[in-house]
Amino acid sequence: MNSELCRKALEKVGNPNVLVNCISRRVRQLNSGGGASSRPLVTGTETMGAADIALTEIVEDKMSWEPVPETQLVETTGRKRKRS
């Protein structure tokens, strides 16, 4: 993986954990080999690996992400089941 692409992509995403998840998902899509989602969204990828392609897509705003809104936690009543 190109360290310069990693740095630029991290500036766009902000959270390294989210970046890893985005790149991982996109690499799986690129390696699957079926359908339109497995084609690179950028040109000039003949000499690039799948991770570099995914990073380039993020840097060039071809791929985006959005955070999932925090869900409210559901409280349990704390009751235990009775044994039969």
VOGU-606089 format. One record per residue (C-alpha): residue in three letters; x, y, z. Coordinates in steps of 0.05 Angstrom, whole numbers, padded with zeros to 5 digits, always signed. Example, Ala and Ser with C-alpha at 12.3 -4.5 7.8 and 13.67 -1.06 7.14 Angstrom:
BEGIN
ALA+00246-00090+00156 SER+00273-00021+00143 
***
This chain:
BEGIN
MET+00000+00000+00000 ASN+00023+00069-00016 SER+00035+00109+00048 GLU+00020+00175+00014 LEU-00049+00150-00008 CYS-00061+00124+00063 ARG-00046+00193+00092 LYS-00090+00229+00043 ALA-00148+00180+00052 LEU-00142+00186+00128 GLU-00148+00262+00121 LYS-00214+00252+00084 VAL-00243+00199+00130 GLY-00214+00223+00196 ASN-00219+00158+00235 PRO-00168+00103+00220 ASN-00216+00048+00242 VAL-00269+00072+00193 LEU-00216+00077+00138 VAL-00195+00005+00149 ASN-00267-00019+00145 CYS-00281+00021+00082 ILE-00217-00003+00048 SER-00230-00075+00069 ARG-00300-00076+00042 ARG-00279-00044-00024 VAL-00221-00092-00033 ARG-00269-00150-00025 GLN-00314-00120-00078 LEU-00257-00109-00126 ASN-00232-00180-00116 SER-00300-00213-00123 GLY-00297-00208-00199 GLY-00371-00202-00213 GLY-00417-00145-00231 ALA-00407-00070-00237 SER-00383-00062-00165 SER-00320-00101-00180 ARG-00295-00050-00231 PRO-00248+00005-00208 LEU-00279+00075-00207 VAL-00213+00107-00226 THR-00169+00100-00288 GLY-00097+00079-00293 THR-00102+00020-00246 GLU-00062-00031-00286 THR-00002-00029-00239 MET-00041-00017-00174 GLY-00063-00067-00122 ALA-00135-00071-00097 ALA-00120-00032-00034 ASP-00086+00024-00073 ILE-00146+00027-00120 ALA-00193+00033-00060 LEU-00150+00087-00028 THR-00147+00126-00093 GLU-00223+00122-00099 ILE-00230+00154-00030 VAL-00178+00208-00044 GLU-00211+00226-00111 ASP-00281+00227-00078 LYS-00305+00169-00122 MET-00324+00130-00059 SER-00354+00161+00003 TRP-00379+00139+00071 GLU-00427+00165+00122 PRO-00429+00151+00196 VAL-00485+00109+00224 PRO-00527+00150+00273 GLU-00520+00128+00344 THR-00578+00085+00366 GLN-00611+00090+00432 LEU-00595+00033+00479 VAL-00654-00009+00500 GLU-00654-00022+00574 THR-00672-00091+00599 THR-00717-00101+00659 GLY-00666-00145+00694 ARG-00716-00201+00707 LYS-00688-00271+00704 ARG-00724-00329+00674 LYS-00750-00382+00721 ARG-00723-00451+00713 SER-00774-00504+00697 
***
